[in-house]
Amino acid sequence: MTPSGDRPRKPFWILPVIVFSQFAGTSIWFSGNAVLTELVQAGSAGSSLSGWITGAVQIGFITGTLVFAFFSISDRFSPRLVFLLCTVAGALFNLSIIIACTSLVTLLLLRFAAGFFLAGIYPVGMKIAAGWYEKGLGNALGFLIGALVLGTAFPHLLKGGFSALSWQAVMAVSSGVCLFGGLLMALLVPDGPYLKTAPVFDPRALTALFRRRLLRAAALGYFGHMWELYTLWAFVPVFLGAYASQNPDVFLNLPVWSFAIIGIGSLGCIVGGMLSIRHGSAVVAAVQLAVSGLCCLLSPLIFALSPQLFLSLMLLWGITVVGDSPQFSAMVARTAPGELVGSALTLVNCIGFSITVVSLAVVQWLATAVPLQYLLMVLAVGPAAGLIAMRPLSRNKK
């Protein structure tokens, strides 16, 4: 600890390296979705399985988060070394799809394993940042979640921006980037001066979640947000493909536009964080949730729009669908009992990611019976429920 008033100096590269490493480490999250068409042709997956592939990663992430929290992995060991080892393991399981994926079951197991080790990348990256930022942590976390968004979108850019790359090359590059991010973190970011040891997961957080009105409102708002978020991300390429098939005279580079629509969400995270300083997290989250919910309801109508308007609205959807995420985390942290903040965040994140699995399964099932242009309307249920649940927060200006 440093003496009072003697603030430790941070090397200028700390935040850029943490942000880049977070981006790099999460680049394996959607790598399977980016090359889904090629996996189908290679016989490793059936058609229209984007939801199942994403769901396997989500289940792995949920499992990993609970295991890491229960055993206090990032408290018992240096977070940056945990980050490094998880990027190594995640990259290896991602790379294994090239040589070991001979069936759908194997593919899903490998994606589950990648998701498990993402639990040592995404949340642990947040803890590393918290070790360096006592003040300004909210701004730092806004950049980190923005990096997560870009990382999930990165494989789409690889596929669309370098059309000569095979699906094997996309998987190899995303794995290499993931590993490189872990090495940078381990070499250039030592444990910070504000690094704190958090208590092990406390089951009392479950009781607090249902008994404390404002915490319950923040959690339910987050759950509504999660119902929409990852399902939209998983189906963006499918949705763009449906528009292109209905407008054969329009050329769309589907992977590049998928990257743009998912990746632009980082702008929503960063700008939303800045606006929350003036207007409050509840207002910023509610506005973004309302706009993204409206996009869900209007999604069938935008198929009749010109390419310019269609893509503009899809970009707006991409900004708002994830821009509220940092604000929900902030509200959960502020409304939870002080001694249960870590456990409450873990519990809310686990439930939220579990909801994404249900949402993905529902939309995947509907895809067999509902025309694609109507498919994403069901996602509006989440934002609507979230906005209703958030009303106590708006009244209390949390």
Helices and strands as residue ranges (DSSP letters): H 14-25, G 26-28, H 31-34, H 36-42, H 50-70, H 73-76, H 79-100, H 104-118, H 122-130, H 137-161, H 167-188, H 204-211, H 213-246, H 254-263, H 265-279, H 281-298, G 301-304, H 307-323, H 325-335, G 338-340, H 341-366, H 372-375, G 376-380, H 381-389, H 391-396
